[in-house]
Amino acid sequence: MSASTRWRPAWLVLLPALAGCAQKPSAPPAPVAPTEAPAVVDEAPEPFADRFETLTTRLEEGLDKFHVPGMAVAVVYDDRVIYAHGFGYENLEEKVPVTPRTRFAIGSSTKAFTAAAIGQLVDEGTMSWDDPLTKWVPEFTLAVKSDDAAAQATIRDALCHRTGFTRMGVLWASGDVPRKEFLAQAAKAEPMADFRETFLYNNVTYTAAGEASARAADVLWAELVDTKILQPLGMKNSIILSEEAKNAGMAQGYLWEKEKKQFKAVPMRSLDEIAPAGAINSTVLDMTAWVRMQINAGSFEGQTLIEPATLKETWTPQIDVGGSMKYGLGWFIADYEGQPMLHHGGNIDGYAAMVSFLPEEKLGFVMLSNVSFSPMQDAVRGIVYDTLLEESAAPAAEEDVAAFEGKYVAGFGPFAGKSFTVSSKDGALFVDVPGQQNYELKAPGEDGKRPFAVTDTIAVKFAEVDGAVNAMHLFQGGFDFELFREGYTPPAEVPLETLQPMLGRYEHSVLGQAEVLVRNNRLAIDVPKQMVYELFPPNEEGHWAFRVKPDITIEFVPAKRPRKVVLHQGGQTFDLTRVKKAAGDGPSMAKLEKARRSGKAERALGKLGVVKVTAKVRFAQSGVDGTTTIFVAPDGRMLTRTDLGKFGWSETMVAPEGGWEVSAFGPQDDLVGNQLAQSLLLSPLLYGRRLSTVFDEVEVEGSGTLGDTDVVRIAGTKGALPTVKMQLDAKTGDILQSEYDALWNGPGGIRTTERLSDYRTALGLRLPHAMERKTVQSGTVVVTDVVYSTVDDDPATLFPAEPPSDK
């Protein structure tokens, strides 16, 4: 369901935690956990029968590799269940093994059930895919961003996440606000993107679509799905309401704490109010009936549940997700070896699911597990399909992979300047992605690309340059990212002296200021808020193509002594006019620190004692307002309290020795390691301090503009934490924008952008009094009415080592 997104404190706001965590930590499972014998299944046809032993082995390997306490997997082929197996434990403390009859939460895999139930009502003529949501749920009046004043979000828009609104998690995560009430609150939300232009995952809009179907059928949503889908499919062990599921018995859910390298038990979250987005609980044996119905175009054991054309409408792409991935109505649509692959995962506190099928092969599977955010969800698709569908051929000759091993330096996005390490084990290659994990690569295809074992949407290809493997290309989302081996620089393809007239800064009124420079002996352009794009030499028309995506080009006008750069992308052109001031003429870090009066600020800070910061906060994409209060001690301890009224609250304490978080959105969470270190770094006083004191290293990367303001771009690093990219006012040294990856308990980091404004002197420091903090997942948090003061409270009582017991 992807409901759980842990954000660490950053400046004035701690986004509410949307996942519950634990009671006491438990030990990891034994390296080889017991496996349950397969349930009674149909005899598998050739060539599948002799591949199940390999499949079981590979799934068992994934259990330990991807930190999964327990899981069950079942495979369906041509209306038959041909494999069902349990792995690991449904309860680590009691060492209860998982079986194919163990019940798990399926999370957002529920969304396809919601779409199918609506499809059944479409068949009956009760409702239409293109009914406005307000026809059935009048209180859910989304203010979509469209040039058409009459535009309204429809059932279809909600089911494919193209309303322009993102997640709205704070509306429902506490579980205390009734569905009708939080749907009405969404009318106050602000869109994040244009209507029907961008895929933005949203559980609240999905709930609205489910509620619409319930009102159209004049029953509760749970009753609708139970009577029209679960019962006809014989899914007797599938339960929707949370309390009923708890009473009937569930696998214990866990969270893998990567910093502590241990599992933590997670209480089951009630999803009753947001049920259409992710509330079903089931077993893999029950779920095989659902997959059989999908593979058989809407029929199950002779009964048509949904018309084939209607069901296939749910499989039809409605919006681009990114790269080759599309989204239908309740299904992601990808490609597997040239054929469509339908799938949908589910993530909710303590559980991760994956349901997938290949319509052309009439092959599908279900994986249910009792851990949050596991890479196993993506890996299992490759494991199942590759194992069962691989060609029976003579073994390929062993490949000498030693030539590919080594470190390759990235120059893109959050990985800029970081090394990807390629290694091998037992003949298989692995790529260690900085800040993530060591990903296994599949064997190369005819095109030389080696897909990641966990997902076919990412692949690498090694290239021989100057007689050796000195480059690695990473393909993702339609882009070709090139990484060079550490210490290697490619030879110049055109004389470097011919590039000199083109170098400099070029500005566009909307795009901002870009810089043309030389990198890796190639002409390149640094595009604002994006990355440095290296260019191919010009074609006959004088167009320099982006190496990462050749359908984007630039040309210099005039070619020899250019006054502007013309950017060609997607049938549009953008003129960037040369800026007279030469690149690199911006102030040094020393001058910036002098402008910031950071020395005076450090002296003032040492005399302040405990600082109190109060502010109003607004979660713009949820339409929710609240307040936040932060106490900061001289030794770095920080207590943050955020109050969103009936929508919830959170309290976070960080200190050098440890930290914790409690909230209405889940039980206590412990902060350790890099998560804790990042929380301590991103103090609300950071923006008024000497940056060389806060960070281990501060580097000036260039200059440009932010809106109408000349800025200097700098990068701050501290230990192993993600780099913080900042843009400082060239005159005052004020930090106007910062970007970083917020760490959490899931994979990777959450890209976060903060815009800071209204700088004034407070407590002897020059500090911002307004801020906007933006992530794709949660939208924009607007902070206003900031007040800084000092307090005389005893730090021993103000900063408790343990969270309050009465919350």
C-alpha positions in Angstrom: 0.0 0.0 0.0 3.1 2.2 0.4 1.3 4.0 3.2 4.4 3.9 5.4 6.9 6.7 4.8 9.1 7.7 7.7 10.5 11.2 7.5 13.2 12.5 9.8 13.0 15.9 11.4 14.1 18.6 9.0 14.1 22.2 9.9 10.7 23.0 11.4 8.5 20.1 10.5 8.5 16.4 11.2 6.1 14.8 8.7 3.9 12.4 10.6 5.0 8.8 10.5 2.6 6.8 8.5 3.6 3.3 9.7 3.6 1.6 13.0 6.6 0.0 14.5 7.3 -2.3 17.3 7.4 -3.5 20.6 10.6 -5.3 21.5 13.3 -6.3 18.9 13.6 -9.9 18.0 16.4 -12.0 16.7 16.7 -12.6 13.0 15.6 -16.0 11.7 18.1 -18.8 11.4 20.1 -18.8 8.2 18.1 -21.7 6.9 14.5 -21.4 8.0 12.2 -24.4 7.8 10.0 -24.6 4.7 6.5 -25.9 4.6 5.7 -28.8 2.3 3.7 -27.7 -0.7 -0.1 -27.7 -0.3 -2.1 -30.0 -2.5 -1.7 -28.6 -6.0 -2.5 -29.8 -9.6 0.2 -31.8 -11.4 2.4 -29.3 -13.2 2.8 -29.6 -17.0 6.1 -29.8 -18.7 8.5 -28.0 -18.6 7.5 -26.6 -15.2 7.6 -29.8 -13.1 11.3 -30.2 -13.1 11.9 -26.5 -12.3 10.1 -26.3 -8.9 13.2 -27.5 -7.0 15.2 -24.7 -8.5 12.3 -22.2 -7.8 12.2 -23.2 -4.2 15.9 -22.9 -3.8 16.0 -19.4 -5.3 13.1 -18.3 -3.1 14.8 -19.6 0.0 17.9 -17.7 -1.0 15.9 -14.5 -1.3 14.4 -15.0 2.2 17.8 -14.3 3.8 19.2 -12.0 1.2 16.2 -9.6 1.4 15.6 -9.9 5.1 12.2 -11.6 5.0 11.1 -13.4 8.2 8.4 -15.4 6.3 6.5 -15.6 3.1 4.3 -17.8 1.0 4.3 -18.1 -2.8 1.7 -19.8 -5.1 1.9 -20.1 -8.8 -1.0 -20.4 -11.3 -0.8 -21.7 -14.8 -3.8 -22.0 -17.2 -6.5 -22.1 -14.5 -4.5 -24.5 -12.3 -2.5 -24.0 -9.1 0.8 -25.7 -9.9 2.9 -24.6 -6.9 2.2 -23.4 -3.3 4.9 -23.2 -0.7 5.6 -21.6 2.7 9.0 -20.2 3.7 10.4 -19.0 7.0 8.3 -18.1 10.0 5.0 -16.4 10.5 6.1 -15.7 14.1 9.8 -15.4 14.9 9.4 -15.5 18.7 7.4 -18.7 18.6 9.1 -20.1 15.5 5.8 -20.9 13.8 6.5 -21.8 10.2 4.6 -20.1 7.3 2.3 -22.3 5.2 0.3 -21.6 2.1 -2.7 -21.1 4.4 -1.0 -18.4 6.5 -2.9 -15.1 6.4 -1.1 -11.8 5.5 -2.3 -8.3 4.7 -2.1 -7.8 1.0 -2.0 -4.0 1.2 -2.3 -2.1 -2.1 -2.8 -5.3 -4.0 -6.4 -4.6 -2.9 -6.6 -1.8 -5.4 -7.2 -4.2 -8.3 -10.2 -5.7 -6.3 -11.7 -2.2 -6.0 -11.3 -1.6 -9.8 -12.8 -5.0 -10.6 -15.8 -4.4 -8.3 -16.4 -1.1 -10.1 -16.1 -2.9 -13.4 -18.9 -5.3 -12.3 -21.1 -2.3 -11.6 -20.2 -0.9 -15.0 -21.3 -4.2 -16.6 -24.6 -3.9 -14.7 -25.1 -0.3 -16.0 -25.1 1.0 -12.4 -22.1 3.3 -12.9 -19.5 4.3 -15.5 -15.7 4.5 -15.4 -16.1 8.2 -16.4 -18.6 9.2 -13.8 -17.5 12.3 -11.9 -16.5 11.3 -8.3 -18.9 13.9 -7.1 -21.9 12.1 -8.7 -21.5 9.5 -6.0 -19.4 11.2 -3.3 -20.5 14.9 -3.4 -18.3 15.9 -0.5 -15.1 14.8 -2.4 -14.7 17.9 -4.5 -11.1 18.0 -5.7 -9.9 21.4 -7.1 -8.1 19.9 -10.1 -5.5 22.0 -11.9 -6.9 22.4 -15.4 -7.4 25.0 -18.1 -11.0 23.6 -18.3 -13.0 25.3 -15.6 -15.5 22.5 -15.8 -13.0 19.7 -15.4 -13.8 17.1 -12.7 -12.0 14.1 -11.4 -13.7 10.9 -12.5 -13.8 7.3 -11.2 -11.2 6.4 -13.9 -8.9 9.3 -12.9 -8.9 8.1 -9.3 -8.3 4.4 -10.2 -5.2 5.3 -12.2 -3.7 8.0 -9.9 -3.8 10.9 -12.4 -5.8 13.5 -10.5 -2.7 15.7 -9.8 -3.0 15.1 -6.1 -0.4 13.1 -4.2 -0.9 10.6 -1.3 -2.7 12.8 1.3 -1.5 10.5 4.0 -2.1 12.7 7.0 -5.8 12.6 6.3 -6.2 9.0 7.3 -3.0 7.7 8.9 -4.1 8.2 12.5 -7.2 6.0 11.9 -9.3 8.4 14.0 -11.0 10.4 11.3 -14.1 8.8 9.6 -13.9 8.2 5.9 -16.7 10.6 5.0 -15.0 13.3 7.1 -11.5 13.0 5.6 -12.9 12.8 2.1 -14.6 16.1 2.7 -11.4 17.6 4.1 -9.7 16.7 0.8 -11.7 19.6 -0.8 -9.2 21.9 0.9 -6.2 20.2 -0.7 -4.1 21.9 -3.4 -3.0 20.0 -6.5 0.6 19.2 -7.0 0.5 18.6 -10.8 -1.7 19.3 -13.8 -4.9 17.2 -14.1 -4.3 13.9 -16.0 -0.7 14.8 -16.7 1.3 13.0 -14.0 1.2 9.7 -12.1 0.9 10.6 -8.4 0.0 7.7 -6.1 -2.9 8.5 -3.9 -4.7 6.2 -1.4 -7.4 8.8 -0.6 -8.6 9.2 -4.1 -8.7 5.4 -4.4 -10.8 5.3 -1.3 -13.2 7.8 -2.8 -13.6 5.6 -5.9 -14.3 2.6 -3.7 -16.8 4.7 -1.6 -18.5 5.7 -4.9 -19.0 2.1 -5.8 -20.4 1.3 -2.4 -22.9 4.2 -2.6 -23.9 3.2 -6.2 -24.6 -0.3 -5.0 -26.1 0.9 -1.7 -24.0 -1.3 0.5 -20.8 -0.9 2.4 -17.6 -1.3 0.4 -16.5 -4.4 2.3 -19.8 -6.1 1.7 -19.7 -5.2 -2.0 -16.3 -6.8 -2.5 -17.1 -9.8 -0.3 -20.4 -10.6 -2.1 -19.3 -9.9 -5.7 -15.7 -11.1 -5.6 -14.5 -13.0 -2.5 -17.5 -15.3 -2.1 -17.9 -16.2 -5.8 -14.1 -17.0 -5.9 -14.4 -19.2 -2.8 -11.9 -17.0 -0.9 -13.2 -18.2 2.5 -10.0 -17.3 4.3 -9.9 -13.7 3.1 -11.0 -11.0 5.5 -11.4 -7.3 5.0 -12.2 -5.7 8.4 -9.1 -5.5 10.7 -10.6 -6.7 14.0 -12.0 -9.8 12.3 -8.7 -10.5 10.7 -6.9 -10.2 14.0 -9.3 -12.5 15.7 -9.1 -15.1 13.0 -5.3 -15.1 13.1 -2.6 -13.3 11.1 1.1 -13.7 10.6 3.0 -11.4 12.9 4.3 -8.4 10.9 7.9 -7.2 11.2 10.0 -4.3 10.1 13.7 -4.9 9.2 15.8 -2.2 11.0 18.7 -1.9 8.7 20.7 0.3 11.1 20.3 -2.3 13.9 20.3 -5.3 11.5 17.4 -6.9 13.3 13.6 -7.4 13.0 11.1 -5.4 15.1 7.6 -6.7 15.6 4.9 -4.3 14.2 1.3 -4.0 15.4 -1.3 -4.5 12.7 -2.7 -1.3 11.4 -6.5 -0.8 11.0 -7.3 0.2 7.5 -11.0 0.0 7.7 -11.6 3.7 6.9 -9.3 3.5 3.8 -10.3 -0.1 3.0 -10.7 0.3 -0.8 -7.0 1.3 -1.1 -5.5 -1.6 0.8 -7.5 -3.5 3.5 -7.8 -7.1 2.3 -6.1 -9.9 4.3 -5.7 -13.2 2.6 -3.6 -16.4 2.0 -1.8 -17.3 -1.2 -4.1 -20.2 -1.7 -7.1 -17.9 -1.6 -5.4 -15.4 -3.8 -4.8 -18.1 -6.5 -8.5 -17.9 -7.3 -8.2 -14.2 -7.9 -5.3 -14.8 -10.3 -7.1 -17.6 -12.1 -10.1 -15.2 -12.7 -7.7 -12.6 -14.1 -5.9 -15.1 -16.4 -9.3 -16.5 -17.6 -10.6 -13.0 -18.6 -13.1 -12.6 -15.9 -14.4 -16.2 -15.5 -13.9 -18.6 -12.6 -15.0 -22.3 -12.7 -17.6 -21.6 -15.4 -19.0 -18.4 -13.9 -18.4 -15.0 -15.5 -17.7 -12.5 -12.7 -16.8 -9.6 -15.0 -17.1 -9.2 -18.8 -13.8 -9.8 -20.6 -13.8 -6.4 -22.2 -14.4 -4.7 -18.9 -11.7 -6.6 -17.1 -9.2 -5.9 -19.9 -10.0 -2.2 -19.5 -8.4 -2.5 -16.1 -5.3 -3.9 -17.9 -5.2 -1.0 -20.4 -2.6 1.7 -19.8 -4.2 5.0 -18.6 -1.1 7.0 -17.5 2.7 6.8 -17.8 4.5 6.0 -14.6 8.0 6.4 -15.8 10.2 4.7 -18.4 8.3 1.8 -19.9 6.0 1.4 -16.9 2.3 2.3 -17.2 -0.6 2.2 -14.9 -4.1 0.8 -15.7 -7.0 0.6 -13.3 -5.5 -1.0 -10.2 -2.5 -2.6 -12.1 1.0 -1.6 -13.0 1.8 -2.6 -16.6 5.3 -3.4 -17.5 7.1 -5.6 -20.1 8.6 -9.0 -19.6 10.6 -10.4 -22.5 8.4 -8.6 -25.0 5.0 -9.4 -23.5 2.8 -7.4 -21.1 3.3 -8.1 -17.4 0.5 -7.0 -14.9 1.5 -6.6 -11.3 0.7 -4.7 -8.1 2.5 -4.8 -4.8 1.3 -4.0 -1.4 3.1 -2.4 1.6 1.6 -1.8 4.9 3.0 -2.0 8.4 4.6 -5.4 8.7 3.5 -6.8 5.4 4.6 -6.8 1.8 2.8 -8.4 -1.1 3.2 -9.0 -4.9 0.5 -10.2 -7.3 1.5 -10.6 -10.9 0.5 -12.4 -14.1 1.4 -12.7 -17.8 -1.8 -12.8 -19.8 -0.2 -14.3 -22.9 1.5 -17.1 -21.0 -1.6 -17.6 -18.7 1.0 -17.7 -15.9 0.8 -15.8 -12.6 1.8 -15.9 -9.0 1.1 -14.4 -5.5 3.8 -13.7 -2.9 2.7 -12.6 0.6 5.2 -11.9 3.4 5.4 -10.5 6.9 7.9 -7.7 6.5 7.7 -4.0 5.4 9.4 -2.6 2.4 11.3 -5.7 1.2 13.2 -5.7 -2.2 11.8 -9.2 -2.4 8.6 -7.7 -3.8 10.4 -6.8 -7.0 12.9 -9.6 -7.0 10.2 -12.3 -6.8 8.9 -11.4 -10.3 12.2 -12.2 -11.9 12.7 -15.3 -9.7 9.4 -16.9 -10.6 9.2 -15.9 -14.3 12.9 -16.5 -15.1 12.9 -19.8 -13.4 9.7 -21.2 -15.0 10.1 -19.7 -18.5 13.8 -19.9 -19.1 14.6 -21.7 -22.3 15.8 -25.3 -22.0 19.1 -25.0 -23.7 22.7 -26.1 -23.3 24.4 -24.2 -20.5 26.1 -21.0 -21.7 29.9 -20.9 -21.6 31.2 -19.5 -18.4 32.0 -15.8 -18.7 35.2 -14.2 -17.4 33.7 -11.4 -15.3 36.9 -10.2 -13.8 37.3 -7.5 -16.5 34.1 -5.9 -15.3 34.9 -5.6 -11.6 35.9 -2.3 -10.1 34.5 1.1 -9.2 32.6 3.3 -11.6 31.9 7.0 -10.8 28.4 8.4 -11.3 27.8 12.0 -12.4 24.0 12.1 -12.2 21.3 13.0 -9.6 21.9 12.1 -5.9 24.7 9.7 -7.0 26.9 12.5 -8.5 30.5 11.9 -7.4 29.7 8.5 -5.8 31.1 5.1 -6.9 29.1 2.1 -8.0 31.2 -1.0 -7.1 31.0 -4.0 -9.4 31.9 -7.4 -7.9 31.4 -11.1 -8.7 30.5 -14.2 -6.8 30.2 -17.7 -8.3 30.3 -16.3 -11.8 27.5 -13.8 -11.1 28.0 -10.0 -11.3 26.7 -7.6 -8.7 26.4 -3.8 -8.6 26.5 -2.1 -5.2 24.4 1.1 -5.5 25.5 3.7 -3.0 23.1 4.0 -0.1 21.0 1.1 -1.3 22.2 -2.5 -1.6 24.3 -4.9 -3.7 22.2 -5.9 -6.7 22.7 -9.1 -8.6 22.8 -8.8 -12.4 21.3 -11.3 -14.8 23.2 -12.7 -17.7 23.5 -10.3 -20.7 20.9 -10.4 -23.5 21.7 -10.2 -27.2 22.0 -6.4 -26.8 24.6 -6.8 -24.0 22.4 -5.4 -21.3 22.3 -7.1 -18.0 19.0 -6.6 -16.1 18.9 -6.3 -12.4 17.7 -9.6 -10.9 15.2 -7.7 -8.8 13.6 -5.9 -11.8 13.8 -5.9 -15.5 13.2 -2.1 -15.6 16.9 -1.4 -14.7 19.9 -2.8 -16.6 23.6 -2.2 -17.1 26.0 -2.7 -20.0 29.7 -2.6 -19.9 31.7 -0.8 -22.6 35.3 -1.3 -23.8 37.0 2.1 -24.2 40.7 2.4 -25.0 41.2 -1.3 -25.0 39.7 -2.0 -21.6 36.3 -2.0 -19.8 36.4 1.6 -18.7 32.7 2.5 -18.8 29.4 1.1 -17.5 26.0 2.3 -18.8 23.0 2.2 -16.5 19.6 2.1 -18.2 16.5 3.2 -16.3 13.3 5.0 -17.2 14.4 5.5 -20.8 17.7 7.1 -19.8 21.3 6.0 -20.5 23.6 7.0 -17.6 27.3 6.6 -18.3 29.7 5.9 -15.5 33.5 5.8 -16.0 35.9 3.6 -14.1 37.6 5.4 -11.3 40.7 7.2 -12.5 39.7 7.1 -16.2 38.8 10.1 -18.4 37.7 9.5 -22.0 39.7 11.1 -24.8 38.3 14.3 -26.3 36.1 13.7 -29.4 36.5 17.3 -30.7 39.4 19.7 -30.0 38.8 21.3 -26.6 39.9 24.7 -27.8 37.0 24.8 -30.2 34.6 24.6 -27.3 35.8 27.7 -25.5 33.4 30.2 -27.3 30.4 28.2 -26.1 31.3 28.0 -22.4 29.3 30.2 -20.0 25.9 30.8 -18.5 22.6 31.0 -20.4 19.3 32.0 -18.9 15.6 31.2 -19.5 12.9 33.1 -17.7 11.2 29.9 -16.5 13.9 27.2 -16.6 16.4 29.4 -14.8 20.1 29.7 -15.5 22.1 26.8 -17.1 25.9 26.6 -17.5 27.7 25.2 -20.5 31.0 23.7 -19.4 33.5 20.9 -20.2 33.3 17.6 -18.2 35.1 14.4 -19.0 36.6 16.1 -22.1 33.1 16.7 -23.5 30.9 19.6 -23.9 28.2 19.5 -21.2 25.3 21.6 -19.9 24.3 21.9 -16.3 20.5 22.3 -16.2 19.0 23.9 -13.2 17.5 21.5 -10.6 18.5 18.5 -12.8 22.1 17.5 -13.5 25.1 18.0 -15.7 24.3 16.5 -19.1 27.2 15.5 -21.3 26.7 15.9 -25.0 27.5 14.1 -28.2 29.4 16.0 -30.9 27.1 18.0 -33.1 25.3 16.4 -36.1 25.1 18.0 -39.6 22.4 20.4 -38.4 24.6 21.6 -35.5 22.6 19.9 -32.8 24.4 18.5 -29.8 22.4 15.5 -28.4 22.2 14.6 -24.7 24.1 11.4 -24.2 21.7 10.3 -21.5 18.7 10.8 -23.8 19.6 11.6 -27.4 16.1 12.9 -28.4 16.9 16.0 -26.4 19.3 18.4 -28.1 20.8 21.9 -27.9 22.2 24.2 -30.6 24.2 27.3 -30.3 23.1 30.5 -32.2 25.2 31.7 -33.9 27.4 28.6 -33.9 30.8 30.3 -33.6 30.1 33.1 -31.1 26.8 32.0 -29.6 24.5 34.6 -28.0 22.0 31.9 -27.0 21.4 28.2 -26.6 18.2 26.7 -28.1 17.0 23.6 -26.2 14.9 21.2 -28.3 12.8 18.7 -26.3 9.5 17.0 -26.9 8.6 19.1 -29.9 9.2 22.3 -28.0 12.1 24.8 -28.1 13.4 27.0 -25.3 15.8 29.9 -25.9 18.4 30.5 -23.2 20.2 33.8 -23.6 23.9 34.2 -22.7 24.6 35.9 -19.4 27.3 38.4 -19.6 28.8 37.6 -16.3 31.2 34.7 -16.8 30.7 31.5 -15.0 32.8 31.0 -11.9 32.9 34.7 -11.0 30.7 34.2 -8.0 31.9 34.9 -4.4 34.0 32.3 -2.6 32.9 30.5 0.5 34.9 32.8 2.7 33.1 35.8 1.3 29.8 34.1 1.7 30.5 33.3 5.3 31.5 36.9 5.9 28.3 38.1 4.3 26.4 35.7 6.5 28.2 37.1 9.6 28.6 33.5 10.7 31.4 34.2 13.1 29.1 36.6 15.1 26.3 34.0 14.8 28.4 31.3 16.3 29.3 33.5 19.3 25.6 34.4 19.8 24.7 30.8 19.6 27.0 29.9 22.4 25.2 32.2 24.8 21.6 31.3 23.9 20.9 28.2 26.0 17.7 26.3 24.9 16.0 27.8 21.9 12.3 27.5 21.2 10.9 27.6 17.7 7.1 27.8 17.0 5.3 27.9 13.7 2.1 27.2 11.8 2.3 24.3 9.3 0.1 23.4 6.4 0.1 20.1 4.5 -0.9 21.7 1.2 -1.8 18.5 -0.7 -3.9 17.2 2.2 -5.6 20.5 3.2 -4.6 20.0 6.8 -3.3 22.8 9.1 -1.5 22.6 12.4 1.3 23.8 14.6 4.8 22.7 15.4 7.1 23.5 18.4 10.8 22.7 18.6 13.2 22.9 21.5 16.9 22.9 20.7 19.6 22.6 23.3 23.3 23.8 22.9 24.5 20.1 22.9 22.3 19.3 19.9 19.4 17.7 21.6 16.1 18.5 19.9 12.5 17.9 20.8 9.8 18.4 18.1 6.1 18.4 18.7 3.7 18.6 15.8 -0.1 19.0 16.3 -2.5 18.5 13.5 -5.6 18.5 15.6 -8.0 15.6 14.9 -5.7 14.4 12.1 -3.0 13.4 14.5 0.2 14.5 16.3 3.8 13.4 16.6 6.6 13.9 19.1 10.3 13.3 18.3 13.4 13.5 20.5 16.9 13.3 19.1 20.1 13.5 21.1 23.7 12.4 20.3 23.2 9.2 22.3 19.9 8.2 20.6 16.4 9.2 19.7 12.8 8.1 19.4 9.5 9.1 17.9 5.9 8.5 19.0 2.8 9.6 17.2 -0.9 9.1 16.5 0.2 7.4 13.3 1.9 4.4 15.0 3.7 3.2 18.1 7.2 4.2 19.1 10.1 4.2 16.6 13.7 4.3 17.6 16.2 6.6 15.8 19.7 5.3 15.4 22.7 5.4 13.1 22.6 7.6 10.1 18.9 8.4 10.6 19.7 9.9 14.0 22.8 11.7 12.6 20.8 13.3 9.9 18.1 14.4 12.3 20.8 16.1 14.5 22.4 17.8 11.4 19.1 19.3 10.1 18.5 21.5 13.1 16.3 24.7 12.7 19.4 26.7 13.6 21.5 25.3 10.8 20.5 28.1 8.5 22.0 30.8 10.7 25.3 29.0 11.5 28.7 28.9 10.0 28.4 26.1 7.5 32.0 25.0 7.9 31.2 24.3 11.5 28.1 22.2 10.7 29.5 20.2 7.9 32.8 18.3 7.5 33.3 19.8 4.1 31.6 22.6 2.2 32.4 23.0 -1.5 31.4 25.8 -3.9 30.0 24.2 -7.1 29.1 27.2 -9.2 26.8 30.1 -9.5 23.4 30.8 -11.2 20.0 32.3 -10.4 17.0 31.2 -8.3 14.1 33.3 -9.6 15.4 36.8 -9.8 18.2 36.3 -7.3 21.9 35.6 -8.1 22.9 32.5 -6.1 26.0 30.4 -5.3 25.5 26.7 -5.4 27.3 24.8 -2.6 27.4 21.2 -1.3 27.8 20.2 2.3 28.9 16.8 3.4 29.1 15.2 6.8 30.3 11.7 7.4 28.4 9.1 5.4 25.2 11.2 5.3 23.6 12.2 2.0 25.1 15.4 0.6 23.1 18.6 1.2 23.0 20.8 -1.9 22.3 24.5 -1.1 21.8 27.7 -3.1 22.9 30.8 -1.2 22.0 34.4 -2.0 25.2 35.7 -3.6 24.9 39.0 -1.7 23.6 38.1 1.8 24.7 34.4 2.0 21.2 33.4 3.1 20.3 29.8 2.2 17.4 30.1 -0.2 17.1 26.4 -1.1 18.4 23.1 0.1 18.1 19.6 -1.4 18.9 16.3 0.2 17.7 12.7 0.5 15.8 12.1 3.8 16.7 8.8 5.3 14.0 6.4 6.5 13.6 2.7 7.3 12.8 1.8 3.6 15.1 1.5 0.6 17.0 4.6 -0.6 16.2 8.1 0.5 13.3 10.5 0.0 14.3 13.4 -2.3 13.5 16.6 -0.3 13.6 20.2 -1.4 13.2 23.1 1.0 12.7 26.8 -0.1 13.5 29.3 2.7 12.5 32.9 2.8 11.7 35.9 5.0 15.2 36.1 6.6 15.3 38.3 9.7 17.6 38.6 12.7 16.4 36.6 15.7 18.4 35.8 18.8 21.5 37.3 17.2 21.2 34.9 14.2 19.9 35.6 10.7 17.2 33.0 10.3 14.3 32.2 7.9 10.8 32.9 9.1 9.0 30.9 6.3 9.7 27.7 4.5 8.2 25.3 2.0 9.3 21.7 2.1 8.4 19.4 -0.8 8.6 15.7 -1.6 6.8 13.9 -4.4 5.4 11.4 -1.9 3.8 13.9 0.5 3.6 17.1 -1.5 4.4 20.5 0.0 4.5 21.5 3.7 4.2 25.2 4.2 5.7 26.7 7.3 4.7 30.3 8.4 4.6 32.6 11.4 7.9 31.3 12.7 8.9 32.7 16.1 12.3 32.1 17.8 12.8 32.6 21.5 14.7 31.2 24.5 13.4 29.3 27.5 14.7 28.7 31.0 13.3 25.2 31.4 15.5 22.6 32.9 17.0 20.6 30.0 16.8 17.4 32.1 13.0 17.6 32.1 12.5 19.3 28.7 14.4 16.6 26.9 13.3 13.3 28.3 15.3 10.1 27.5 12.1 8.1 27.2 8.9 9.0 25.4 5.8 10.0 27.4 4.0 7.0 28.7 0.5 8.6 28.5 0.6 8.9 24.7 
